[in-house]
Amino acid sequence: MLNARSLSRSFGRLKAVDDVSLSIAQGGITGLIGPNGAGKTTLFNLLAGSLQPDSGEILFQNRPIQQKTPDWRFRHGIARTFQIARPFPNMSVLENVLLAAPAQTGEAFWNGWFRQGRIGAEERRNQDRAHEILEFTTLGRLAHEPAASLSGGQRKLLELARILMTDPKLILLDEPAAGVNPALVETLCEKILALNARGITFLLIEHNMDLIMRLCRPIHVMAQGKMIFEGDGAAVRSDPRVIDAYLGDVM
């Protein structure tokens, strides 16, 4: 589904991503691990479009996209979450999800005058869709509560709910389990697996090794801006380069 070829990105003298290649198979859950400062989030930003590579190529469904904007990538099926979820705190959970509905007719000024019937029907469909997604993400009972009242884990579920309003093809998850209590981590795992079973592809950055080993095939490992390993969970655990660079600190 997505191929990154020889991506590099520097910040001054720091080479945050150094000649990295990565292939994400359609329908899979790919993991990306490595120590803090390895370049994982920079790579995510390159794939999502919030950063441009200094060199290299990104292909999405065989189409070069390295020059495409984040909103273009979002509209064409690449969605991402962030390490710290930031909903609109004073809006309700439902309103936060409704904001993500794409191509809303009512967003155009003149349509508010001349296409009121179409806008009303579309808004009802979006409301129904948003409620379905909130039920799926276990947030249905909180639909009319302000987003500010949610816990950290619930905010990450809300971020996932907003993404689902766009019918994404590929979801980039940046540390979904960070700061989340174990019960909600289990809920997140269940939802990722359920969405993957529906055909959604995932790339997942995470320090929670139990979650990575449970969900991800294959697992890629970054260190000091380079991709140093790719394999399954058993191979990752036994590789001396990975143990030296990362696993020795987290296991």
N, C-alpha and C positions, 0 to 999 in steps of 0.2 A: 504493500500500500504506500509506504513512504521509504525513500532511500536518500540518505545523506552521504555525500561523497567528498572526502578530503576537506571537510569544513575547518576553517581556522578563524579565530577572532582574538584580537589583542586589545589590551587597554594599556597604552604606553608600552612599557617594557614587559608587561605581564602577558604571557600567551595563555589566555584562559581556556581556549579550545585550540588544540594543536593537531591539525591534519586528522580529524576524526571522521570515520565512516560508520554508518549505522543503518541497518535494514530492519524495517518493521513489517512483519507479515500480516496480511489481511486476516482478520478474525482471531488474532492472537492477543495475549497479554505479555508484553515485553517489559522486563525490569531493567532499571538503571541504578547502580549503586556505586558508592565510592566515598572517600573521606570528605569532610567539609573542605571547600576550596578546590575540589577536583575539577570543577568546570561543568557540573551537571546542570545547574540552573541556567548558566550561560548557553549551554547547548539547547535546553528547552526554549529559551528566548529566541534563539536562531530558528528553531523549527516553527515556533508560533508567529514569528515575524516582528517581534518587538525589538529585535536587534538584527542588523544585516551582517552577513559574514564578510570578512576581508577577502576570503577566497573559498572556493568550493561550490558545490551544487546541491540543491534539494529538489527531489522529484516527488510529487504527490500524485499517485495514480498515473505515473509515467509522464507527468507534466512538470516542467521546471517552474518552481515557485519562489526561488530565493530572492527575487525582486518584488514579490507581491506583498501588499500591506497586511497587517494583522486582521483588519476587518474583512479583506478579501478572503483570507484563509478561513476565517470564522464562517463566512457565508457559504463557503464551499466544503465545509465539513470538518475542519480542524478546530477543536475547542480545547481550552486549557483551564486548569485551576491553579491557584497560587498557594504558597506555603501558609500564608495568613489570609483567611477569608475575610472580605470586607463588603458585606451587604450594605444596602442603604438602611441605616439603623432605625430611622423614624417611619419607614414604610412598613407595611405588614409583610409577613412572609409571602402571602399570595401575591401582593403587588410586586415584590421583588422578582418573583417568577414570571409574572405577566410582562414585565419590562423586556424580558429576553425574547419574546415572540418575534420572529423575523418578519420583515416586509409588511408591517401593519398599515392598512389603508388609511387609517385615521391620522397617521403621522404627516400626511400632506395637507397643507392648509385648506385648499379649495375643496378637498374631499369631504371636509366637515360640513360643507354647505350642500354639496351636490350628490354625495354618496352615503347618506346617513343610513339607509337600509342595509347596504353592504357592510358598512362599519359595524352596525349593531350585530349582524349575523356573525361577522368575524370575531367580534369581542366575546360573544357567547361561546363560540367554538374554542377560543383561547382560554376562557374561564374553565370550560369542561376539561380541556387538556391539562391545564395547570393543576386542577384538583386531582386528576388522575396521577400526575407525577408526584404531587405532594403525598398522596396516599402510598405510592410506591416507595418513596424515600422516608417513610414513617413520620412525616411532618404534617399530615393532614389535620390533626387535632390542633395544630398551632397556626393554621392558615391565616387567622385574623389577628394574631399577636404581632407586636412590633418585632422586627428582626433583631433589635438590640437586646431582647430578652432571651435569645438563644444562647446555649452553651457553645464552646468552641467546636465540639464535634457536630452539633446540630447546624452550625454555620457552614461546615464543610459539606454536610448533606444538602443544605440549601444551595450552595454553589453548584453541586452536582445537578440539583433539580433545575436550576436556571439553564445550565448547559443542555439538558435534555429537551427543553422547549425548542431547540434548534434542530433536532434530529441529526446529531453529529455522526460522522463516519469514524473519526479518530479522536480519542480523548487523551490529552496529556495531563496526568495527575501528578502534581508536585507535592510530595510528602503528605498524602491524605491522612495518615495516622498520627502525625505530629501533634502532641498536646491533646489527644483524644482519649477518653477513658476506654478501658478494654471492652465494655459492652458495645459501645458505638463503633469501635474498630471492627468488631465482629459483624455489626450491621453493614458497615462499609464494604467489608469483604463479600458479604452475601449479595449486595447490590451490584458490585463490580462483576461478580460471576454471572449474575442474572442478566445484566446488560450485555456481557460478552456472549452469552448463549443466544441473545437476539441478533448477534452479528456485529456489535460495536467493537472496534479495535482499541486497545489501550497501550500507552507507554507510561510507565510508572516509576517515579523517583521515590525512594523510601529508605529510611534507616532501620525500620522494623524488619529484621531479617526473617522472623517467623512469617510475617505477611508476604514478603518477597518470595520466600521458598514455597509458600502455599499457592500463590497466584501465578507466578511468572515463569514462562518458558518462551524464549531463552532469557538469560540474565546477562547484561553487559556491565562491565566494571571500568570506571574511569579513575585515573589518578594523575595529578599534576597536568591536567589538560589533555591527556592522551587516553585513548581506549586501550586497555591493557589485556582484556580477556572477554570472551563470550562463550557461554556454555550453559548447561543445566545446573540445578542446585547442587548436586553431588560433586560435579566438576569444579564449581566455584569454591565450595568449602575445602577442597583438597589442593587447589592450585597454590604453589608457594608464592607467586607474585601477588595474588589477591590477599593471602594471609598476611604477607609483609606490609602491603599498602593499606589494608583496611580491616580485614576480619580479625586480626590480632587485637584490635582496639575495641571491637564491638561484641566479641563472643567470649 
